[in-house]
């Protein structure tokens, strides 16, 4: 059984756990181990995630499979992007799934949920950043209909940056 629910502070530990594991698996080849550990310890801890959960602009969702947290997403509605003319666009800031749930198509379910959520709030589309070396994610986004609209260097630590694609999905809200 699959369920997707809005995350609250009670979901902090699950988000930290999933994020720490899934980010490390997806990005371990993008930088030195020390840089990855610094990034994870800075961004996936109880304090950082609780602050994000309590920030009204952030919308977190948890996807559960048979009652077990399998992944999460974070979106921010009405977040402009320099390469997108529309102002009412959603930033998909994070979407992560634990590897043991990949074959169940839960990532697709969570993405579809976020697209529908975005449309419900009259968003013209969804944009995101993704590391160019994460071919699994890049292919996943392409299959969902996202197109590359730009690139930038994402700051991992003070000494390391990764090349990221900017990708956009038009919601077709004309």
C-alpha positions as CSV (number, residue, x, y, z in Angstrom):
1,X,0.0,0.0,0.0
2,X,1.3,3.5,-1.0
3,X,0.4,6.7,0.8
4,X,1.7,10.2,0.4
5,X,1.2,12.7,3.2
6,X,2.3,16.2,4.0
7,X,5.3,16.0,6.3
8,X,5.3,17.6,9.7
9,X,7.9,18.0,12.4
10,X,7.1,14.4,13.5
11,X,8.6,13.3,10.2
12,X,11.9,15.0,10.8
13,X,13.9,11.8,11.7
14,X,12.6,9.9,8.7
15,X,13.6,12.8,6.3
16,X,17.0,13.0,7.9
17,X,17.5,9.3,7.6
18,X,16.2,9.0,4.0
19,X,18.0,12.1,2.9
20,X,21.4,11.2,4.4
21,X,21.3,7.7,2.7
22,X,19.8,8.7,-0.6
23,X,21.9,11.8,-1.2
24,X,25.1,10.0,-0.4
25,X,24.2,7.1,-2.7
26,X,23.2,9.5,-5.6
27,X,26.1,11.9,-5.2
28,X,29.0,9.9,-3.7
29,X,30.9,10.0,-7.0
30,X,30.5,13.7,-7.4
31,X,33.1,14.8,-4.8
32,X,35.6,13.7,-2.2
33,X,34.2,11.8,0.8
34,X,35.1,14.6,3.1
35,X,33.0,17.1,1.0
36,X,30.1,14.7,1.0
37,X,30.2,14.2,4.7
38,X,30.3,17.9,5.3
39,X,27.4,18.5,3.0
40,X,25.3,15.7,4.6
41,X,26.1,16.8,8.2
42,X,25.2,20.4,7.3
43,X,22.0,19.7,5.5
44,X,20.6,16.5,6.9
45,X,20.4,16.8,10.6
46,X,17.5,17.3,13.0
47,X,18.0,21.1,13.4
48,X,18.3,21.9,9.7
49,X,15.3,19.7,8.7
50,X,13.1,21.0,11.6
51,X,13.8,24.6,10.5
52,X,12.9,23.7,6.9
53,X,9.7,21.9,8.0
54,X,8.7,24.9,10.1
55,X,9.3,27.4,7.2
56,X,5.8,27.9,5.7
57,X,7.2,28.3,2.1
58,X,8.5,24.7,2.1
59,X,6.1,21.9,1.4
60,X,7.4,18.5,2.3
61,X,5.7,15.2,1.5
62,X,6.6,11.7,2.7
63,X,5.8,8.6,0.6
64,X,5.2,5.4,2.6
65,X,5.1,1.9,1.4
66,X,3.2,-0.5,3.7
67,X,3.5,2.1,6.5
68,X,7.3,2.5,6.1
69,X,8.8,5.8,5.0
70,X,10.3,5.2,1.5
71,X,11.1,8.7,0.3
72,X,10.3,12.4,0.4
73,X,9.9,15.5,-1.6
74,X,10.3,19.2,-0.9
75,X,8.7,21.8,-3.2
76,X,8.4,25.6,-3.0
77,X,5.5,27.2,-4.8
78,X,5.8,30.5,-6.7
79,X,9.6,30.4,-7.0
80,X,10.8,32.3,-10.0
81,X,13.6,31.1,-12.3
82,X,15.6,33.5,-14.5
83,X,15.1,31.3,-17.6
84,X,11.3,30.9,-17.1
85,X,8.9,33.7,-18.2
86,X,6.1,32.6,-15.9
87,X,6.2,33.8,-12.3
88,X,3.9,31.2,-10.8
89,X,6.3,28.2,-11.0
90,X,7.2,25.6,-8.5
91,X,10.7,24.6,-7.5
92,X,11.2,20.9,-6.8
93,X,13.9,21.4,-4.3
94,X,14.3,17.7,-3.3
95,X,13.0,14.4,-4.2
96,X,14.7,11.3,-2.8
97,X,13.8,7.6,-2.5
98,X,15.6,4.8,-0.7
99,X,17.2,2.4,-3.2
100,X,15.3,-0.6,-1.9
101,X,12.0,1.0,-3.2
102,X,13.2,1.9,-6.7
103,X,11.6,-1.1,-8.5
104,X,8.2,-0.2,-7.0
105,X,7.9,3.0,-9.1
106,X,7.4,5.0,-5.9
107,X,9.6,7.8,-7.4
108,X,7.2,8.1,-10.3
109,X,4.2,8.2,-7.8
110,X,5.8,10.9,-5.8
111,X,6.7,13.0,-8.9
112,X,3.2,12.6,-10.2
113,X,1.8,13.7,-6.9
114,X,4.0,16.8,-6.9
115,X,3.1,17.7,-10.5
116,X,-0.6,17.4,-9.6
117,X,-0.1,19.4,-6.4
118,X,1.6,22.1,-8.4
119,X,-1.2,22.2,-10.9
120,X,-3.8,22.4,-8.0
121,X,-2.1,25.6,-7.0
122,X,-2.2,27.0,-10.6
123,X,1.5,26.7,-11.1
124,X,2.7,27.1,-14.7
125,X,5.4,24.4,-14.3
126,X,8.0,22.9,-12.1
127,X,11.8,23.5,-12.2
128,X,14.7,21.8,-10.5
129,X,18.5,21.5,-10.3
130,X,20.1,18.1,-10.7
131,X,23.8,17.1,-10.8
132,X,24.7,16.3,-14.4
133,X,26.6,13.2,-13.3
134,X,23.5,11.6,-11.7
135,X,22.4,9.9,-14.9
136,X,19.6,8.0,-13.1
137,X,18.0,11.2,-11.9
138,X,18.6,13.1,-15.2
139,X,16.9,10.2,-17.1
140,X,14.1,10.0,-14.6
141,X,13.3,13.8,-15.1
142,X,13.5,13.5,-18.9
143,X,11.0,10.6,-18.8
144,X,8.7,12.8,-16.7
145,X,8.9,15.5,-19.4
146,X,11.5,17.9,-18.0
147,X,13.8,19.7,-20.4
148,X,17.2,21.2,-19.7
149,X,17.0,25.0,-19.6
150,X,20.3,26.0,-18.1
151,X,23.3,25.0,-16.0
152,X,25.2,26.2,-13.0
153,X,27.8,25.1,-10.5
154,X,26.1,23.9,-7.2
155,X,28.1,24.6,-4.1
156,X,28.6,21.4,-2.1
157,X,31.2,22.8,0.3
158,X,33.4,25.9,0.4
159,X,35.9,24.1,-1.8
160,X,33.8,21.9,-4.1
161,X,31.1,22.7,-6.7
162,X,29.2,20.3,-9.0
163,X,27.9,21.1,-12.4
164,X,24.0,21.0,-12.3
165,X,21.4,21.1,-14.9
166,X,18.4,23.4,-14.6
167,X,15.4,21.4,-15.8
168,X,11.8,22.6,-16.4
169,X,8.4,20.9,-16.9
170,X,5.6,23.0,-18.3
171,X,2.3,22.1,-16.6
172,X,0.3,23.2,-19.6
173,X,-1.8,25.7,-17.6
174,X,-2.5,28.1,-20.4
